[in-house]
Amino acid sequence: MKKSCEKERERAQTIVLLLLEQYPQAACTLTHESPWELLVGGILASQCTDERVNKVTPVLFERYPDVEHLASANRDDVEDIVRSCGLYKSKAKALVNTSMMILDRFSGQVPRTREELMELPGVGRKIANLILGDAFGFQEIVVDTHCGRISRLLGFTKAESPLKIEQDLLEVVPKDSRTLWGHLMVAHGRAICRARCRMCFSCPIRLHCHYGAALELSYDVGEDDCV
């Protein structure tokens, strides 16, 4: 069992190296300049694309440049700005209330522990891990749809629950690459391992992937064909 786990860790390490070569610029796709800006972007990104969020946050931050301004914002005005992100009423409420709580309970600073982050309105484990990893430099795995789906294809987990997926990945992903893992999964999921059209025969990690390695390359399958 121990030997098998070591082999899986080696496979994960190989996958990280190969994907990093493929996507050397893999990083957080939410534009931010501070932990607070990333927190705001993370709340808005729920059931919304990062691309859309990145179009909305410049307008939001121009109107409310810091936590103090957003904490005292008129919620209706915030709703108007974030409307295109979907779920705008609940998101506007979460943004204002989270800003107020940061001022009241955390002296205006975004907290640096998962437990405290998850006390903030609109913040679950995924956003908390995002903040810890990309704002504060801790090594945390963010399990989004790309990460969960591709990690299952790779054979590192069979779980559907984000928490269980995270726990399974913590057993194999190199400790110094946990934050990077999430970014690599997003980059790979958008470019090659797409949900509706996986280009397995163009994939640099196919032979290290349980799903990809099981495929047989027939004479009539081209590199750009979906599987």
N, C-alpha and C positions, 0 to 999 in steps of 0.2 A: 504493500500500500504506500509506504514511504517512497519507494523507488518510483512508483507510478506518478506520485505527486511531483517529484523532482523532475521527471520527464515532462510533465505538463508545464512546469515553471520554465523549463528550457524552451519549450515550444512557444510559450507566451513571449519570452524574451526575443526569440527569433522573429516573431510576428511584429513586435514593436520596432525592431531594427529595420525590417523590410518596409514597413509602412512609413517609418520616419524618412527613409530614403525616398519613398514615393511622394510624401507630403511633408517636406522639410519645414514648411511654414505653418503647420497645423497648430492652431491656438484657439482661444476663446473667440467666438464669432460675434459676441455682443460687444459693441463699441463702448468703452468706459475709460475713465481717467481716475477713478477712485472706487473704494469698496462700496460707497453709497450709490454711486452711479451704476455699478454692476448689480447691486441689490435691486434697484429700481428696474433695470433691464430684465433681470431674472423674473421678477413678478409679472411684468408685462408679457414675457415670452411664453407664459402658460397657454397652451393651445393656440400659439401664434408663432409665425416664423421669425427668426432672428433678423432677417432682412427687413421685415415690416417694422419690428421694434426699433431698429437702427434708423429708420426714417422718422419715427415718432419722438424718440428721446431728445434729439437736438432741440426740437420745439419746446418740449417739456422743460428741459434744463435751462433754456433761455428765459423762460417765464419763472421757473423756480430753480435757481442755481445751486441751492444747498438744502440740507435737511431742515433748517429753520424755516425757510420759505415754504417748502412743501408741507410742513407740519401745520402751517397757518393758512393753507390754501383753501379756497372755496371748492368744495367737492364737485359742484356742477361744472366749474371751469376745467378741472382736471379731467372729468368725464369727456368733455368736448375734445380735449387734446388727444386722449388715448382711445377714442371711440373705435378707430380702425383696427385696433389690436384685438377686438372682440372681448366679450365679458367685461365691458368697460365700466359698468357700475361697480361690480365687485372689485375690480382692479383699482379703480380710483379710490374706493374706500380703503382698500388694503394699503395703498401708497400713503395716503394721508395718515391713517392710524399707525402704520409702521414708523413713519417719520416722527410722530408724536411720542411713541414709545421709546424710540432711540434717544430723543431729547430727555424724556422724563426718567428713564431707567438706566440709560447707558451713557449719560453725560454727552450726548451728541455724537457718539462714536459707534460705528457698526460693531456689534459684539464679535468676538473671535472664537467662540465655542459653538459646536453644533446645537447643544441644548438651548443656549440663549438665542441663537438665530431662529430656531424653530418655535420660539415663543412669539416671534413677530408675526402679525397678520399677513397672510398670503405666502408664508415661507414654510415649505416642507423640506424633507430631507434632501431632495435633489438640489434645490436652490441653496440650502445650507452648505452642501458639499461644494457647489459651484463657488460660493463666496470663499470658503476655506481654502480651496485649491488655487483659484485664479486671482483672488484679492490678497490673500495672506500667505500664500506659498506653502501651505500644507499639502500633503499627498492624499487626495481623496478622489474616489471614483464617482463620476456623475453618470447615473444610469438614465439615459433618455431613450427614445424609441430606437435610434440607430445603435446605441450601445447594447441594448437588450437583444435586438434582433440579430445583429452580427455575432455577438458573443455566443448565442445559441447555435448559429450556423458553424461557428468555429469549433463547437463542442465543449466549451468551458462551462456551460450551464444548460440545464433543461428547464429552468424556472421561468415563470411569467412575472412573478412578483419582483418589483425593482429592488426591494430590500434583500431578497434571497439571491438575486442576480449579483448584487453588490458583494454579498458575503461569499459567494462562489468565486468571484473574480479576485477578491482579496487573498484567496488561497494560492493564486497562480501568477497574477500580474506583478512584475517587479516593483518593489516598494518605492523606487525612485521614478517610476513611470505611471503611477496611478492616475494623476491628473492628466498626463499626456494621453493615456489610454482613451479617455472620453473624447478628446479632440481628434485623435486618429480615427476613432469609430465614426465620428461625424463626417470627417473628410472622405473617408472610404465609402461611407454610405451614400454620400451625395455624388461621388465620381464614378464608382465602379460597382459596389455591392448595393445597388439600389433596390428598394423594396419590390418594385414591379418589373424590373428588368435588370437582373444580375448579369454582369459581363464576366462570368467566371473564368473564361479562357483568356481574358486579358488581365487577370488578377495576379499580383505579385506574391500573394500568400496562398494561392489555391492549393498547393501541395501540403500546406501546413494547416489546412482547414478541413474539418471532417466532412462538410457538405461538398466542398470543391474537389477534394481528393477522391470522392466516391464517383465523380462524373467521369464518363469515358468520352474522349475526344474522337468523334466520328469524322469521317472524311468530308461530310457536308456541313460541318459546324465551323463558322468563321470566328475570328477573334472578337468581332463586334456583335455577335449574335447573343440574344438574351437566353437565359435558362430559367 
